[in-house]
């Protein structure tokens, strides 16, 4: 059954696939918190991703003249 569902989802686009409950929980853990290189911390509330904090330090690729606003 899972293979049939995954087959339908992967036909939508290359980024869609089926996740069982364990894979989904693992994905939630991996995508929670700070994202390297972005300098932000995010959370999800009512299905909407929200930026909780932003970096006050210079991002890795920012010019030396960069200042937080």
N, C-alpha and C positions, 0 to 999 in steps of 0.2 A: 504494500500500500504506500509506504513512504517513498519508494522508488518511483511510483506512478506520479505522486504529487511533485516530487523533485523534477521529474521529466517535464511536467506541465510548466513549472515555474522557470526552469532554465530556458524554456523556449520563449519566454517573454523578453529577456535581455541577458547579457553576460553577467549581470550583477545580482540576479535573483536566484535563490535556491532555498530549499526546505531545510529547516533546522529542528532537530528534536529538542525536547526540553533541556537536556543537559548541554547541548551545543549552544542553545539560546542563553542559558545562564552564564556559560563561559564567555560568550561574546559580550554580555552585559558587564562582566568583570573587566574584560580587556578594554572596553571603550569608556569606562567610568573614570572621571578625574581629570588630570592634566594631560594635554596632548603636547608631546615634544615638538619644539619648533614653532608652535603657535603662540605660546605664552599666555594661554587662557585656561581656566578651569570651567568645565561645563557640567550641567545637571539636566535631567529631564523631568518636566512637570506637566501633567495632563497631556502627555504625548508630544510636548513641544520642547526642543532643546534650547536651553537658556545659558548664556554666559554668566557665570557666577562672579568670577574675578578676572581681571586682566593684568597683564604683566606691567610692573613698574620698572623693570630692568630692560636694557636694550635687547631686542630679539637678535638671534644669532646672525641674521643676514642684514640687519639694519645698518645704515651708515653711522659713523661715530657721532654725527651731529643729531641723531635721533633723540627726542625727548618725549616722555609720556604726556598726553594731553589731559 
